[in-house]
C-alpha cells in the first residue's frame, strides 16, 4: 500500500531510507512501491549514503537490534537465537509497513541512526572479494 498520494510522494532522506532498508529490511522494489521514489534513485542513495547490504551501518543496525532484544529478555541468548528474533521482528515490521501508511513524522523523530553511525565509523567494510 503506498504511503503517498500520486502527486505527493514523501521526500527521500537518509533517515527514511535507513529505516526502510536497514531497519525494516524492505527490498528496493518494496521501497519504490510504498514511497514512489524511483528505483535508480533508491539504489544510488543506498550506495552514496553507505546503507547497502552488509555495509558497516547495515551490520551495526543488526547489532543494535540484537542488543535491544537482549535487554528485554531475562535469559542469555546465543547468536543464532538473536538472529532469529531479529528476523522475526523485521518480518512483523515489514508486514506493518507494507500494509499501512508510513508515519514519516515518527520515522523522522527516531534517534537511533546517529548512535548506529557512531558505532559503524569504527567498523571496517567487508572486502569486496568476500562479497
Backbone as JSON, one array per atom type, in Angstrom:
{
  "sequence": "XXXXXXXXXXXXXXXXXXXXXXXXXXXXXXXXXXXXXXXXXXXXXXXXXXXXXXXXXXXXXXXXXXXXXXXXXXXXXXXXXXXXXXXXXXXXXXXXXXXXXXXXXXXXXXXXXXXXXXXXXXXXXXXXXXX",
  "N": [[0.84, -1.18, 0.0], [0.74, 2.12, -0.97], [2.28, 4.87, 0.7], [1.72, 7.39, 0.04], [0.15, 9.97, -1.88], [-0.57, 10.1, -5.38], [0.44, 12.54, -6.39], [1.97, 13.5, -4.36], [4.58, 12.45, -3.18], [6.66, 11.19, -0.53], [9.5, 13.01, 0.76], [12.8, 11.99, 0.0], [15.09, 10.9, 2.32], [18.15, 10.32, 4.15], [17.69, 9.2, 6.67], [15.07, 8.17, 6.4], [15.42, 6.31, 4.32], [17.3, 4.61, 5.51], [15.71, 3.63, 7.62], [13.69, 2.18, 6.22], [15.2, 0.37, 4.63], [17.52, -0.67, 6.06], [16.69, -1.02, 8.78], [13.93, -1.95, 8.79], [14.11, -3.72, 6.67], [13.19, -3.82, 4.03], [12.95, -4.5, 0.48], [14.49, -2.93, -2.41], [12.56, -2.76, -4.38], [10.15, -2.97, -2.9], [10.37, -0.61, -1.43], [10.24, 1.29, -3.46], [7.6, 0.84, -4.32], [6.03, 1.6, -2.04], [6.79, 4.23, -1.54], [7.07, 5.64, -3.9], [9.45, 6.59, -4.8], [11.92, 6.75, -7.32], [13.4, 3.76, -8.55], [16.12, 3.72, -9.43], [17.11, 5.96, -8.13], [16.81, 5.21, -5.45], [18.62, 3.03, -5.31], [21.02, 4.36, -5.96], [21.2, 6.22, -3.86], [21.39, 4.49, -1.65], [23.96, 3.44, -2.07], [25.53, 5.84, -2.1], [25.0, 6.89, 0.45], [26.01, 4.94, 2.07], [24.48, 2.71, 2.9], [24.1, 0.17, 1.97], [23.5, -3.41, 1.69], [25.17, -5.33, 4.07], [26.92, -3.24, 4.6], [28.88, -1.21, 6.9], [27.02, 0.36, 8.43], [24.63, -1.04, 8.01], [25.29, -3.55, 9.14], [25.8, -2.76, 11.78], [23.28, -1.87, 12.47], [21.93, -4.28, 12.64], [23.27, -5.38, 14.89], [22.52, -3.49, 16.78], [19.75, -3.95, 16.95], [19.83, -6.58, 17.96], [20.99, -6.1, 20.49], [18.96, -4.55, 21.64], [16.93, -6.45, 21.82], [18.14, -8.3, 23.56], [18.2, -6.82, 25.93], [15.58, -6.88, 26.69], [15.0, -9.43, 27.38], [15.25, -11.93, 29.85], [16.87, -14.25, 30.05], [20.11, -15.39, 28.94], [21.05, -15.24, 25.47], [21.91, -17.2, 22.61], [23.88, -16.56, 19.64], [22.54, -17.44, 17.3], [19.85, -17.58, 18.13], [19.38, -14.87, 18.69], [19.64, -13.82, 16.09], [17.44, -15.07, 14.88], [15.34, -13.89, 16.32], [15.65, -11.19, 15.6], [15.13, -11.43, 12.87], [12.44, -12.24, 12.99], [11.3, -9.98, 14.2], [11.79, -8.1, 12.2], [10.24, -9.17, 10.15], [7.66, -8.77, 11.14], [7.67, -5.96, 11.29], [8.04, -5.37, 8.55], [5.62, -6.38, 7.47], [3.8, -4.67, 8.73], [4.62, -2.15, 7.72], [4.27, -2.52, 4.98], [1.55, -2.91, 4.82], [0.3, -0.65, 5.8], [0.0, 2.96, 5.88], [3.06, 4.81, 6.03], [4.23, 6.47, 8.87], [5.75, 9.23, 8.51], [6.58, 11.39, 10.08], [7.03, 10.18, 12.54], [9.1, 8.4, 11.85], [11.05, 10.26, 11.15], [11.61, 11.28, 13.65], [12.98, 9.3, 15.0], [15.83, 8.46, 16.87], [17.92, 6.71, 16.6], [19.7, 6.28, 14.47], [22.03, 8.08, 14.52], [23.45, 6.98, 16.72], [24.0, 4.42, 15.77], [25.5, 5.03, 13.5], [27.74, 6.15, 14.71], [28.88, 3.93, 15.95], [29.31, 2.4, 13.64], [31.29, 3.81, 12.38], [33.7, 2.85, 13.27], [33.84, 0.35, 12.27], [35.2, -1.81, 9.95], [34.68, -1.98, 6.38], [33.4, -4.86, 4.63], [35.68, -6.72, 2.75], [35.62, -6.45, -0.81], [36.11, -8.77, -2.31], [35.15, -10.76, -0.71], [32.46, -10.6, -0.83]],
  "CA": [[0.0, 0.0, 0.0], [1.55, 3.33, -1.0], [2.06, 5.8, 1.81], [1.71, 8.71, -0.57], [-0.79, 10.12, -2.98], [0.17, 10.13, -6.64], [1.11, 13.8, -6.62], [2.64, 13.93, -3.14], [5.39, 11.39, -2.6], [7.49, 11.71, 0.56], [10.87, 13.41, 0.46], [13.75, 10.93, 0.3], [16.16, 11.33, 3.21], [18.98, 9.21, 4.61], [16.99, 8.59, 7.81], [13.93, 7.4, 5.91], [15.91, 5.16, 3.57], [17.88, 3.7, 6.51], [14.6, 2.98, 8.32], [13.02, 1.2, 5.36], [16.1, -0.66, 4.07], [18.38, -1.32, 7.06], [15.97, -1.4, 9.99], [12.77, -2.78, 8.48], [14.56, -4.79, 5.79], [12.46, -3.87, 2.76], [13.74, -4.52, -0.75], [14.39, -1.7, -3.19], [11.27, -2.82, -5.07], [9.1, -2.62, -1.93], [10.51, 0.82, -1.1], [9.72, 2.02, -4.61], [6.14, 0.72, -4.32], [5.32, 2.32, -0.97], [7.16, 5.64, -1.47], [7.04, 6.3, -5.2], [10.8, 7.02, -5.16], [12.42, 5.97, -8.46], [14.3, 2.66, -8.17], [17.52, 4.11, -9.64], [17.48, 6.9, -7.07], [16.94, 4.42, -4.23], [19.88, 2.29, -5.39], [22.14, 5.32, -5.92], [21.29, 6.78, -2.5], [21.9, 3.43, -0.77], [25.42, 3.42, -2.24], [26.1, 7.13, -1.7], [24.85, 7.09, 1.89], [26.62, 3.83, 2.79], [23.43, 1.91, 3.53], [23.92, -1.08, 1.25], [23.51, -4.66, 2.42], [26.47, -5.66, 4.65], [27.73, -2.06, 4.9], [29.02, -1.06, 8.35], [25.77, 0.84, 9.04], [23.67, -2.14, 7.97], [25.7, -4.55, 10.13], [25.62, -2.19, 13.12], [21.84, -1.85, 12.71], [21.61, -5.64, 13.13], [23.77, -5.49, 16.27], [21.68, -2.62, 17.6], [18.5, -4.68, 17.19], [20.14, -7.7, 18.85], [21.15, -5.57, 21.86], [17.63, -4.15, 22.14], [16.23, -7.69, 22.18], [18.78, -8.85, 24.76], [17.8, -6.04, 27.11], [14.19, -7.16, 27.06], [14.85, -10.86, 27.72], [15.98, -12.24, 31.07], [17.85, -15.32, 29.86], [21.11, -15.15, 27.88], [20.68, -15.79, 24.17], [23.02, -17.45, 21.71], [23.84, -15.73, 18.42], [21.51, -17.91, 16.37], [18.55, -17.17, 18.66], [19.27, -13.42, 18.47], [19.38, -13.6, 14.66], [16.05, -15.48, 14.63], [14.44, -12.87, 16.89], [15.74, -10.01, 14.75], [14.4, -11.75, 11.63], [11.02, -12.23, 13.31], [10.9, -8.59, 14.41], [11.77, -7.45, 10.89], [9.09, -9.68, 9.4], [6.48, -8.06, 11.65], [7.79, -4.57, 10.85], [7.77, -5.34, 7.1], [4.18, -6.54, 7.25], [3.13, -3.43, 9.16], [4.96, -1.06, 6.8], [3.69, -2.79, 3.66], [0.09, -2.91, 4.89], [-0.21, 0.6, 6.38], [0.78, 4.16, 5.51], [4.21, 5.08, 6.89], [4.17, 7.73, 9.61], [7.07, 9.83, 8.26], [6.97, 12.21, 11.23], [7.57, 9.25, 13.53], [10.39, 7.93, 11.33], [11.98, 11.39, 11.24], [11.95, 11.53, 15.06], [13.82, 8.24, 15.54], [17.17, 8.95, 17.18], [18.83, 5.57, 16.63], [20.7, 6.29, 13.4], [23.32, 8.65, 14.93], [24.15, 6.01, 17.58], [24.46, 3.33, 14.9], [26.57, 5.58, 12.66], [28.94, 6.31, 15.55], [29.46, 2.59, 16.06], [29.73, 1.96, 12.31], [32.5, 4.53, 11.95], [34.89, 2.07, 13.64], [33.69, -0.99, 11.69], [35.71, -1.81, 8.58], [33.81, -2.62, 5.39], [33.77, -6.21, 4.21], [36.4, -6.64, 1.46], [34.79, -6.75, -1.99], [36.31, -10.15, -2.78], [34.39, -11.67, 0.16], [31.02, -10.43, -1.07]],
  "C": [[0.89, 1.24, 0.0], [1.24, 4.22, 0.19], [2.1, 7.23, 1.29], [0.59, 8.78, -1.59], [0.04, 10.27, -4.25], [0.95, 11.42, -6.85], [1.93, 14.27, -5.41], [3.47, 12.78, -2.55], [6.31, 11.99, -1.53], [8.9, 12.05, 0.09], [11.81, 12.26, 0.85], [14.87, 11.52, 1.17], [16.95, 10.09, 3.63], [18.28, 8.46, 5.74], [15.85, 7.69, 7.33], [14.38, 6.15, 5.14], [16.55, 4.14, 4.51], [16.77, 2.92, 7.22], [14.0, 1.86, 7.46], [13.94, 0.05, 4.94], [16.88, -1.4, 5.16], [17.6, -1.82, 8.27], [14.81, -2.35, 9.69], [13.15, -3.94, 7.56], [13.76, -4.92, 4.5], [13.42, -3.95, 1.58], [13.6, -3.17, -1.45], [13.04, -1.62, -3.89], [10.12, -2.43, -4.13], [9.15, -1.13, -1.58], [9.95, 1.68, -2.23], [8.19, 2.01, -4.6], [5.48, 1.59, -3.26], [5.66, 3.8, -0.92], [6.98, 6.38, -2.79], [8.41, 6.83, -5.61], [11.28, 6.17, -6.32], [13.47, 4.95, -8.0], [15.78, 3.05, -8.31], [17.99, 5.07, -8.56], [17.67, 6.17, -5.74], [18.3, 3.71, -4.22], [21.09, 3.22, -5.29], [22.31, 5.88, -4.5], [21.79, 5.74, -1.5], [23.42, 3.37, -0.85], [26.06, 4.69, -1.7], [26.08, 7.31, -0.19], [25.4, 5.92, 2.71], [25.63, 2.95, 3.52], [23.22, 0.56, 2.87], [23.99, -2.29, 2.18], [24.95, -4.98, 2.81], [27.4, -4.46, 4.8], [27.9, -1.97, 6.42], [27.73, -0.58, 9.04], [24.73, -0.28, 9.08], [24.02, -3.19, 9.03], [25.51, -4.03, 11.55], [24.13, -2.05, 13.47], [21.4, -3.22, 13.23], [22.05, -5.81, 14.58], [22.92, -4.67, 17.23], [20.37, -3.34, 17.95], [18.73, -5.87, 18.13], [20.29, -7.22, 20.29], [19.82, -5.15, 22.46], [16.83, -5.37, 22.59], [16.81, -8.26, 23.46], [18.35, -8.13, 26.03], [16.4, -6.38, 27.59], [13.95, -8.61, 27.46], [15.77, -11.18, 28.9], [17.11, -13.24, 30.84], [18.86, -14.96, 28.77], [20.7, -15.85, 26.58], [21.93, -16.1, 23.37], [22.84, -16.64, 20.43], [22.75, -16.14, 17.46], [20.12, -17.47, 16.83], [18.34, -15.68, 18.45], [18.94, -13.13, 17.01], [17.95, -13.98, 14.32], [15.07, -14.43, 15.14], [14.47, -11.59, 16.07], [14.97, -10.25, 13.45], [12.89, -11.72, 11.85], [10.51, -10.81, 13.5], [10.81, -7.86, 13.07], [10.58, -7.9, 10.06], [7.82, -8.95, 9.84], [6.5, -6.59, 11.23], [7.47, -4.44, 9.36], [6.28, -5.44, 6.82], [3.44, -5.26, 7.61], [3.37, -2.3, 8.18], [4.32, -1.28, 5.44], [2.17, -2.68, 3.66], [-0.53, -1.59, 5.37], [0.6, 1.78, 5.88], [1.91, 4.38, 6.53], [3.99, 6.43, 7.57], [5.55, 8.38, 9.52], [7.51, 10.71, 9.41], [7.59, 11.36, 12.32], [8.95, 8.77, 13.1], [11.43, 9.04, 11.47], [12.42, 11.67, 12.68], [12.81, 10.43, 15.68], [15.24, 8.77, 15.75], [18.2, 7.83, 17.25], [19.96, 5.68, 15.62], [22.01, 6.95, 13.83], [24.13, 7.71, 15.84], [24.76, 4.9, 16.72], [25.6, 3.81, 14.02], [27.86, 5.75, 13.45], [29.65, 4.96, 15.71], [30.03, 2.14, 14.72], [31.01, 2.64, 11.85], [33.78, 3.77, 12.31], [34.84, 0.64, 13.09], [34.21, -0.97, 10.25], [34.71, -2.44, 7.62], [34.3, -4.03, 5.09], [34.49, -6.09, 2.87], [35.53, -7.15, 0.3], [34.92, -8.21, -2.42], [35.58, -11.18, -1.9], [32.89, -11.57, -0.06], [30.55, -11.26, -2.22]]
}
